[in-house]
Amino acid sequence: MAFKIELKSTVIPFTINGLDFEIDGSDEKLKAFNTKYVQLLTEVKEEKSNLLENENKYQDFVQEAMDELLGTGSFARLYEQTPSVIILFDALNQIVDSLMLSILSRVEVESSINTLTNKKKKSALNWLVGKK
């Protein structure tokens, strides 16, 4: 008997203001984005007073993070619809929050499945050796 196992896709679809995007949810991409996003938040916090004076630098921060996560040119597509860096920064934070919830729910489901599977394995093993 052959078992067929299909792996889930690492692509996570997002629709923002009617525009469709795909996020590469592979470990490598998520780690790279996390590093860049934390760096962005740190720089924004450190540069807050300067950013208020220099809107271009603030926009560069948001654009870099959004393009890294959603793909090159995504910031421009969204900015065309909503020309506000502050609103797009809020959207970026919502995307990150949603992404983290998605990843956590996958981990929780896998954890529940593993727990259930381990119980079944133990029951099957006990049955095989004649224990109840």
BELGI-V484642 format. One record per residue. N is the residue number from 1. SS is DSSP state (H for helix, E for strand, - for the rest). OMEGA is omega in radians with two decimals (* if undefined). NEAR is the number of other ideal C-beta (glycine too) atoms within 8 Angstrom. Layout:
[[N | SS | OMEGA | NEAR] [N | SS | OMEGA | NEAR]]
//
This chain:
[[1 | - | 3.12 | 2] [2 | - | 3.09 | 3] [3 | - | 3.14 | 4] [4 | - | 3.13 | 4] [5 | - | 3.11 | 4] [6 | - | 3.14 | 4] [7 | - | 3.09 | 4] [8 | - | 3.10 | 4] [9 | - | 3.07 | 4] [10 | - | -3.13 | 8] [11 | E | 3.13 | 8] [12 | E | -3.11 | 9] [13 | E | 3.07 | 8] [14 | E | 3.00 | 11] [15 | E | -3.12 | 7] [16 | E | 3.13 | 9] [17 | - | 3.12 | 6] [18 | - | 3.11 | 4] [19 | E | -3.12 | 9] [20 | E | 3.11 | 6] [21 | E | 3.04 | 11] [22 | E | 3.12 | 9] [23 | E | 3.06 | 13] [24 | E | -3.09 | 7] [25 | - | 3.11 | 11] [26 | - | -3.11 | 7] [27 | H | -3.08 | 5] [28 | H | -3.12 | 6] [29 | H | -3.12 | 11] [30 | H | 3.10 | 11] [31 | H | 3.14 | 8] [32 | H | 3.13 | 9] [33 | H | 3.14 | 11] [34 | H | 3.12 | 8] [35 | H | -3.11 | 8] [36 | H | -3.11 | 11] [37 | H | 3.09 | 11] [38 | H | 3.10 | 8] [39 | H | 3.12 | 8] [40 | H | -3.12 | 12] [41 | H | 3.12 | 8] [42 | H | -3.14 | 8] [43 | H | 3.13 | 9] [44 | H | 3.13 | 11] [45 | H | -3.12 | 7] [46 | H | -3.05 | 6] [47 | - | -2.99 | 9] [48 | H | -3.12 | 8] [49 | H | 3.12 | 6] [50 | H | -3.12 | 8] [51 | H | 3.12 | 12] [52 | H | 3.11 | 7] [53 | H | -3.07 | 5] [54 | - | -3.10 | 8] [55 | H | -3.12 | 7] [56 | H | 3.14 | 6] [57 | H | 3.10 | 10] [58 | H | 3.12 | 13] [59 | H | 3.11 | 9] [60 | H | 3.11 | 8] [61 | H | -3.08 | 12] [62 | H | -3.13 | 14] [63 | H | -3.13 | 11] [64 | H | -3.13 | 10] [65 | H | -3.11 | 13] [66 | H | 3.11 | 13] [67 | H | 3.09 | 12] [68 | H | -3.07 | 8] [69 | H | -3.02 | 14] [70 | H | -3.13 | 10] [71 | - | -3.12 | 8] [72 | - | 3.11 | 4] [73 | - | -3.09 | 7] [74 | H | 3.12 | 12] [75 | H | -3.12 | 12] [76 | H | 3.13 | 8] [77 | H | -3.13 | 9] [78 | H | -3.14 | 14] [79 | H | 3.10 | 11] [80 | H | 3.13 | 6] [81 | H | -3.09 | 7] [82 | - | -3.06 | 8] [83 | - | 3.11 | 4] [84 | - | -3.14 | 6] [85 | H | -3.14 | 10] [86 | H | 3.11 | 6] [87 | H | 3.13 | 8] [88 | H | 3.05 | 14] [89 | H | 3.07 | 10] [90 | H | 3.10 | 8] [91 | H | 3.10 | 10] [92 | H | 3.11 | 12] [93 | H | 3.09 | 8] [94 | H | 3.11 | 8] [95 | H | -3.14 | 13] [96 | H | 3.11 | 10] [97 | H | 3.13 | 8] [98 | H | 3.13 | 9] [99 | H | 3.13 | 13] [100 | H | 3.09 | 8] [101 | H | 3.11 | 8] [102 | H | -3.14 | 10] [103 | H | 3.12 | 10] [104 | H | 3.14 | 8] [105 | H | 3.07 | 8] [106 | H | -3.13 | 8] [107 | H | -3.14 | 8] [108 | H | 3.12 | 8] [109 | H | 3.13 | 8] [110 | H | 3.12 | 8] [111 | H | 3.12 | 8] [112 | H | 3.13 | 8] [113 | H | 3.13 | 8] [114 | H | 3.12 | 8] [115 | H | 3.13 | 8] [116 | H | -3.14 | 8] [117 | H | 3.12 | 8] [118 | H | 3.09 | 8] [119 | H | 3.13 | 8] [120 | H | 3.12 | 8] [121 | H | -3.13 | 8] [122 | H | 3.11 | 8] [123 | H | 3.14 | 8] [124 | H | 3.12 | 8] [125 | H | 3.10 | 8] [126 | H | 3.12 | 10] [127 | H | -3.13 | 8] [128 | H | -3.08 | 6] [129 | H | 3.05 | 6] [130 | - | 3.08 | 5] [131 | - | 3.07 | 5] [132 | - | * | 2]]
//
